Structure formats: structure tokens, C-alpha cells
Amino acid sequence: MTNPLRPVLLAVALLPGLLAAGCGGLSPAPPPVKTAPPVAAGTTAPVRFGEMAIGSMRRGMQIGRYVWGIDCAPPYDDVYWTSGVNMRRGSTFEERFSEAMTAAGFDVVGRPGGPDSPDGNRSRARFTIQGDLRDVRLELCHRINWLTGGDKGSSGSGSVKVEWTVYDARGGGLVQRLVTTGAARQERGVPQGDTMLIEEAFAAAVEALAADGGFRALLSGGTPPTPATAAFPEAMPAGSGPITLSPAVQSIAPAPAPAPATAAMPAPAAGSRLPLRMGAGSGRITAARIAVGGGHGLVIGETDVAGEVQAVLLAPLPGSDPTVTVRPARGVELTGWVVGRDAAGGFALVRVPARLPALPVRIATPRVSDPVRAVPGGRGQEIAGIVGGIIGGPPAGEPPGTDRAGPLIQADLGAAALFTAVTEAGDPLLDESGALIGVAPSAGRSVTTPAGLVEFLAIGPLLDRLGADPAGPVPTSTTSTARPKPGKARRDGTGTSPDWADWEDEAPQGETLDGDRTPPT
């Protein structure tokens, strides 16, 4: 006798297998992205998102499929790339980029809700990052309400491959290129689920970019990887088996080991010191004093960076930021890289991608009674005086400038310094020839300093602590206190040294505003 319940029991027994078979087309959930810890705030150069290009995606290429499932409605068709109109209109690529990069600790210029206006001036950015969509893979499920037949949108999983190109926002040159992939999964059906999966997978690709070691080294001031031509695999043909959606990072050019950090080392090692060609100019403060951050710095020379001559500035710069904004002329902003710090003195060496007029520098410590001139504010009235004393000088038998502790020059400025502080941090002290021999310390006047004396950090030991190796033309030490005869120096550099009064005649009359000069080349 036939049991009438046997077909029902058989169907119940086969139901788990049918469910498993129905869901077999869906790929497993992608593993969670292992993101690197966020970078410390203020330690990387500011960046901005250029655009997300989709021109590399060919019309008609297969990018995915609608899979069969017990809860996935037909049709079960392949998905092809058409015009990408949804990617061009109303996409949120820029927002996803800003969210992921900001969460990783990077400074994104023009991000929504950030300190910069999204439509305003983005000149603060040091690098521009452009993405190029290279591949899309989707496995979609068309969800419907089985009771009402209503459309519930699409669910599934997706992955993207993005080629990133990093450009120098100042010079416009390419500095790095790499490829990352990202994956995303959506369990519940949503309208435009395919577009949402692409955008979320793009966000995962941005997270992989933010975790890349070479990218982090570049934005932290290290040596960028050598750009190379990208080689991409051919697109997967239609009907080709399951697609791996796990995220990965593929670096086109492997980054070399990061250069030794020089931003916060009080006494850099010999291999990381900065070759510095010091200035041999006319000694005009108005030309060599430019705005650095919230204060001012002095151009003291230049150095070579990958065959490019860049100016080097000495500036009072507290903190640990690797970059600072430099304004050499009105309307011109450059990003300066901190290449050395003296934590005790509060000074830093900053290199700028420009050629700027520099002050001559005398690294030898002056002698007591040598004539000097202080320039309060860098632009105000000069105060003549003499070296009244040297504190913390080199031990007996050693040449001047070899004491790493750094001597303080006590300048006797007479009645001008009896009752009030006459200098601010970074104000220069010049010898009689106009060469820089000291700068006012950030700590201000010491309570133990005798009245009428003003302290300056000797420039030679300060440069040594900052990790600079001076080279090139250096003004010789003046051993005589006799003033040179008045007379202007000739254009070819011959003739007697210019007298200070003649130097004042050449200086601009009146107060010169920051940036009232020809922009640098």
C-alpha cells in the first residue's frame, strides 16, 4: 500500500539540498579588509581627489551576472558594461574617497564637512589622486516580494579594480602609480543595488590604497616608488566560472625602503644629513625673509633634490608636522618639507621647490667685540652693537662652531635693549658684512641675561644640530673690528664690501608687505 505522505516527506528531505543548490551561484562573503592603523594626524601632506575615470571600461564587456537562487527571481542573465551613465551621474565616488581617506588619518582637501570649501581654492593640496576604474565583477540576485510580486531591488557581491595615479599638485608631474582592489557584499535587496555594490567596493579599494606602504611613505615625505607602466590582465571572458572577490593590493612598482626620517631628529646620522649650499648674496633681509606657516623664515641656501635645486629656509617652527605652507610672494603658496628639527631651540630647516634669494651665512662663531647688527622683526630699524659675550662656547683647543650644545651670542645693543625685548623668535643677527651669524631663540630673553644684552643662537652649531652640512661659498670670519670703507659692491661681485648705510639705501622704503615681490622661479 502506498503511503500518501511519502511525496511530502521526500520533498522536505530534498529541500536543504535544493536550497544549497539554488544558492550555489552566489560567491561566499568576501573576507573583511585588514586595514592598517590610521596615520597620526598632521604627519602627511594634504591630498585632494581629482576624479574617477571610467573610460578604460569597454562597452559590451561582461562585468557580472544574475545568479539563480531559491529566493532570486529571473531573468538570470549576464550583465554587460554599457555607457556607465549611472557612474557619471549622481555617483558618490568623491564622498567615499573622502570618508575612507579621512578615517585613515589623511588630510583630504575640499572634503564635505572639512575645513576647506569643496568648491573653493584647493591650492593647499600637495598631491592630486586620480582613480581609473579598470575592472568590475558583480554577482547579483534579483529580489522580489513573492507574495505581492513587488520589486525589492538587487543584492549580491561585487569587486572592482582601480588604478591610482598620484600627481604633484605643484609641478603636475606623476610621482606614483599603483593598483588596488576592493570588494563589497549586500545581503538585502536595495534599489540600484549594482551601483551601490560598485561604490562600496570602490570605498574598500580606497582603504587598500590608504594602507599601502609606498603610498604612506610618499605622503609622509619619504622617497616615492619609481613610476612604471602598468600591466593589466585581460578581462575575464563571458561564462568563465566563479570570480574571486577577496580584496588585494597590487603595487606596480614596489616601493623601496623608506628614507631615514629627518623631521624630528636632534642629531641626524651622517647618512641622513642635508647637503647645504649656503647663500652668498647681498645680505638683504627684505629679499630673504618670507612667510613660513604662521611666522617668518630666512632663506639661507639651497640643496639638490633629484636634480632640482630647492631653496632651504631656517624658521622657528614648533610641532612635528612634516610640511608647512610657505608664501614667497603675494598669491603664491608652496608646500615646504621639514628636513630637520632642533627640538630644544624650536627651529626647523624647510626645503621649498623654488629658487629664492638667500642670505650669506657665516658659520664661524664671532669673537667678543666684533661689530654686529640686529634686525628686529626682520624689516624694522636695524640696531648696531657689538658681541658682548659668548655663553657655552667650544672647549679650549677646538675651533669655533664645534660645540654641539650650541653657544649663545650675547649682543650688546646699548640703550635699545635696556628696558624692553627688542627681538622675536627667528630675528637675524648679522655681522658687519651682512652675513647671518645668529637668530633670536624661541624661548625669548632669559631672566639671567644682563640688561642691555640680547641673546642669539649661533648659526653654525644650530645648523649642525639641524642636520645640515654647509658647503659652497661661505663668508670668511672677520677678525678685525675695523669697518670697511663705504662703497657699493659692483654687479660682478668685485670691489669693496658694501657699507651698511649703502645697504639701507638699496632696501625698499617704508614697510614692505609679505609677498610684495616677484614670484619665485
ChimeraX attribute file (.defattr): number of C-alpha atoms within 10 A of each C-alpha:
attribute: neighborCount
match mode: 1-to-1
recipient: residues
	/A:1	3
	/A:2	5
	/A:3	6
	/A:4	8
	/A:5	8
	/A:6	10
	/A:7	10
	/A:8	10
	/A:9	11
	/A:10	10
	/A:11	11
	/A:12	12
	/A:13	11
	/A:14	11
	/A:15	12
	/A:16	11
	/A:17	11
	/A:18	15
	/A:19	13
	/A:20	12
	/A:21	13
	/A:22	16
	/A:23	18
	/A:24	13
	/A:25	18
	/A:26	18
	/A:27	19
	/A:28	14
	/A:29	16
	/A:30	17
	/A:31	11
	/A:32	11
	/A:33	16
	/A:34	11
	/A:35	14
	/A:36	13
	/A:37	11
	/A:38	14
	/A:39	17
	/A:40	11
	/A:41	12
	/A:42	16
	/A:43	17
	/A:44	21
	/A:45	24
	/A:46	21
	/A:47	26
	/A:48	24
	/A:49	21
	/A:50	15
	/A:51	13
	/A:52	21
	/A:53	16
	/A:54	17
	/A:55	12
	/A:56	10
	/A:57	19
	/A:58	15
	/A:59	12
	/A:60	11
	/A:61	17
	/A:62	21
	/A:63	22
	/A:64	24
	/A:65	19
	/A:66	23
	/A:67	24
	/A:68	21
	/A:69	21
	/A:70	11
	/A:71	15
	/A:72	19
	/A:73	18
	/A:74	14
	/A:75	11
	/A:76	15
	/A:77	12
	/A:78	16
	/A:79	19
	/A:80	16
	/A:81	14
	/A:82	12
	/A:83	14
	/A:84	14
	/A:85	9
	/A:86	10
	/A:87	16
	/A:88	13
	/A:89	8
	/A:90	8
	/A:91	15
	/A:92	16
	/A:93	21
	/A:94	16
	/A:95	14
	/A:96	19
	/A:97	24
	/A:98	24
	/A:99	17
	/A:100	20
	/A:101	21
	/A:102	18
	/A:103	15
	/A:104	20
	/A:105	17
	/A:106	23
	/A:107	22
	/A:108	24
	/A:109	25
	/A:110	21
	/A:111	20
	/A:112	15
	/A:113	8
	/A:114	13
	/A:115	10
	/A:116	15
	/A:117	13
	/A:118	13
	/A:119	9
	/A:120	9
	/A:121	11
	/A:122	16
	/A:123	17
	/A:124	20
	/A:125	21
	/A:126	22
	/A:127	27
	/A:128	21
	/A:129	19
	/A:130	18
	/A:131	24
	/A:132	18
	/A:133	18
	/A:134	19
	/A:135	23
	/A:136	25
	/A:137	23
	/A:138	28
	/A:139	26
	/A:140	31
	/A:141	31
	/A:142	23
	/A:143	23
	/A:144	18
	/A:145	12
	/A:146	10
	/A:147	6
	/A:148	7
	/A:149	10
	/A:150	10
	/A:151	15
	/A:152	15
	/A:153	18
	/A:154	26
	/A:155	26
	/A:156	25
	/A:157	27
	/A:158	33
	/A:159	30
	/A:160	27
	/A:161	24
	/A:162	25
	/A:163	24
	/A:164	20
	/A:165	18
	/A:166	24
	/A:167	20
	/A:168	16
	/A:169	19
	/A:170	16
	/A:171	10
	/A:172	11
	/A:173	11
	/A:174	16
	/A:175	16
	/A:176	23
	/A:177	25
	/A:178	25
	/A:179	25
	/A:180	24
	/A:181	27
	/A:182	29
	/A:183	31
	/A:184	28
	/A:185	23
	/A:186	19
	/A:187	11
	/A:188	13
	/A:189	18
	/A:190	16
	/A:191	13
	/A:192	12
	/A:193	21
	/A:194	22
	/A:195	17
	/A:196	20
	/A:197	27
	/A:198	24
	/A:199	25
	/A:200	22
	/A:201	28
	/A:202	31
	/A:203	27
	/A:204	27
	/A:205	30
	/A:206	26
	/A:207	25
	/A:208	24
	/A:209	28
	/A:210	25
	/A:211	20
	/A:212	20
	/A:213	16
	/A:214	25
	/A:215	21
	/A:216	19
	/A:217	19
	/A:218	20
	/A:219	21
	/A:220	22
	/A:221	21
	/A:222	18
	/A:223	18
	/A:224	23
	/A:225	22
	/A:226	14
	/A:227	17
	/A:228	13
	/A:229	9
	/A:230	12
	/A:231	7
	/A:232	11
	/A:233	6
	/A:234	7
	/A:235	13
	/A:236	15
	/A:237	10
	/A:238	14
	/A:239	10
	/A:240	7
	/A:241	9
	/A:242	10
	/A:243	15
	/A:244	13
	/A:245	24
	/A:246	17
	/A:247	23
	/A:248	18
	/A:249	16
	/A:250	16
	/A:251	21
	/A:252	20
	/A:253	18
	/A:254	15
	/A:255	19
	/A:256	14
	/A:257	13
	/A:258	17
	/A:259	12
	/A:260	13
	/A:261	14
	/A:262	22
	/A:263	23
	/A:264	19
	/A:265	17
	/A:266	17
	/A:267	18
	/A:268	21
	/A:269	11
	/A:270	10
	/A:271	8
	/A:272	17
	/A:273	18
	/A:274	23
	/A:275	16
	/A:276	20
	/A:277	21
	/A:278	26
	/A:279	28
	/A:280	19
	/A:281	19
	/A:282	20
	/A:283	22
	/A:284	21
	/A:285	21
	/A:286	21
	/A:287	20
	/A:288	24
	/A:289	27
	/A:290	23
	/A:291	18
	/A:292	24
	/A:293	17
	/A:294	10
	/A:295	13
	/A:296	23
	/A:297	27
	/A:298	29
	/A:299	28
	/A:300	26
	/A:301	30
	/A:302	26
	/A:303	22
	/A:304	15
	/A:305	10
	/A:306	7
	/A:307	7
	/A:308	11
	/A:309	15
	/A:310	20
	/A:311	25
	/A:312	31
	/A:313	26
	/A:314	27
	/A:315	26
	/A:316	26
	/A:317	27
	/A:318	15
	/A:319	12
	/A:320	14
	/A:321	18
	/A:322	21
	/A:323	26
	/A:324	19
	/A:325	16
	/A:326	24
	/A:327	20
	/A:328	25
	/A:329	18
	/A:330	13
	/A:331	9
	/A:332	12
	/A:333	17
	/A:334	21
	/A:335	24
	/A:336	26
	/A:337	23
	/A:338	24
	/A:339	24
	/A:340	29
	/A:341	31
	/A:342	23
	/A:343	17
	/A:344	12
	/A:345	21
	/A:346	17
	/A:347	26
	/A:348	29
	/A:349	27
	/A:350	28
	/A:351	27
	/A:352	24
	/A:353	22
	/A:354	18
	/A:355	18
	/A:356	24
	/A:357	24
	/A:358	25
	/A:359	26
	/A:360	26
	/A:361	29
	/A:362	27
	/A:363	25
	/A:364	20
	/A:365	24
	/A:366	23
	/A:367	19
	/A:368	15
	/A:369	15
	/A:370	19
	/A:371	23
	/A:372	23
	/A:373	23
	/A:374	29
	/A:375	21
	/A:376	20
	/A:377	17
	/A:378	23
	/A:379	18
	/A:380	13
	/A:381	11
	/A:382	16
	/A:383	17
	/A:384	20
	/A:385	20
	/A:386	22
	/A:387	22
	/A:388	19
	/A:389	18
	/A:390	19
	/A:391	12
	/A:392	12
	/A:393	22
	/A:394	18
	/A:395	10
	/A:396	7
	/A:397	6
	/A:398	10
	/A:399	12
	/A:400	18
	/A:401	22
	/A:402	17
	/A:403	18
	/A:404	16
	/A:405	14
	/A:406	23
	/A:407	25
	/A:408	23
	/A:409	29
	/A:410	22
	/A:411	28
	/A:412	27
	/A:413	22
	/A:414	15
	/A:415	11
	/A:416	16
	/A:417	17
	/A:418	15
	/A:419	9
	/A:420	11
	/A:421	13
	/A:422	18
	/A:423	23
	/A:424	19
	/A:425	23
	/A:426	26
	/A:427	26
	/A:428	28
	/A:429	30
	/A:430	25
	/A:431	24
	/A:432	23
	/A:433	21
	/A:434	25
	/A:435	27
	/A:436	28
	/A:437	23
	/A:438	30
	/A:439	29
	/A:440	27
	/A:441	23
	/A:442	19
	/A:443	11
	/A:444	14
	/A:445	18
	/A:446	9
	/A:447	7
	/A:448	6
	/A:449	11
	/A:450	12
	/A:451	15
	/A:452	18
	/A:453	23
	/A:454	27
	/A:455	27
	/A:456	27
	/A:457	23
	/A:458	28
	/A:459	25
	/A:460	26
	/A:461	25
	/A:462	26
	/A:463	25
	/A:464	24
	/A:465	24
	/A:466	27
	/A:467	29
	/A:468	23
	/A:469	15
	/A:470	20
	/A:471	13
	/A:472	12
	/A:473	15
	/A:474	17
	/A:475	18
	/A:476	11
	/A:477	14
	/A:478	16
	/A:479	9
	/A:480	11
	/A:481	13
	/A:482	10
	/A:483	12
	/A:484	14
	/A:485	10
	/A:486	13
	/A:487	15
	/A:488	17
	/A:489	16
	/A:490	11
	/A:491	7
	/A:492	6
	/A:493	10
	/A:494	9
	/A:495	11
	/A:496	13
	/A:497	20
	/A:498	20
	/A:499	19
	/A:500	21
	/A:501	12
	/A:502	14
	/A:503	16
	/A:504	13
	/A:505	10
	/A:506	11
	/A:507	15
	/A:508	12
	/A:509	8
	/A:510	8
	/A:511	9
	/A:512	13
	/A:513	11
	/A:514	15
	/A:515	15
	/A:516	13
	/A:517	13
	/A:518	9
	/A:519	16
	/A:520	12
	/A:521	7
